[in-house]
């Protein structure tokens, strides 16, 4: 039985990490944008003043609160409420990753003083590096870049058309 469950567990873990990696690619720019727009100096100072284990507890809060939304979103999709389920999944996943990324950025040094956290983070980093080295990941990244370039060209073309239209009216 273990021989059957082990590959299934690995596949499920890989899918889980893949979904998180894809969402993280979207969450990182959002997180950086928020950091530039909203400083929250007193909150950041308080978070940075926390010792390692309270930092870990705070770091865990978004995961504990928002991770259970995934099964709820799956239930919504399974019961025919596709848009609600997808919106719940995407919204909560992005919120979770943005919060986790911001908290990790503020508490990284303290979290790395906790041996178990440092070990798990090392394994996570190895898994992410392996995933990014796969052919599938590179293909997805190439498609993503091509789509982004296409949207930028389209936006430039539309912006040029609008400015020509405005100029011709004057």
Secondary structure, 3 states (H helix, E strand, C coil): CHHHHHHHHHHHHHHHHHHHHHHHHHHHHHHHHHHHHCCCHHHHHHHHHCCHHHHHHHHHHHHHHHCCHHHHHHHHHHCCCHHHHHHHHHHHHHHHHHHHHHHHHHHHHHHCCCHHHHHHHHHHHHHHHHHHHCHHHHHHHHHHHHHHHHHHHHHHHHHHHHHHHHHHHC
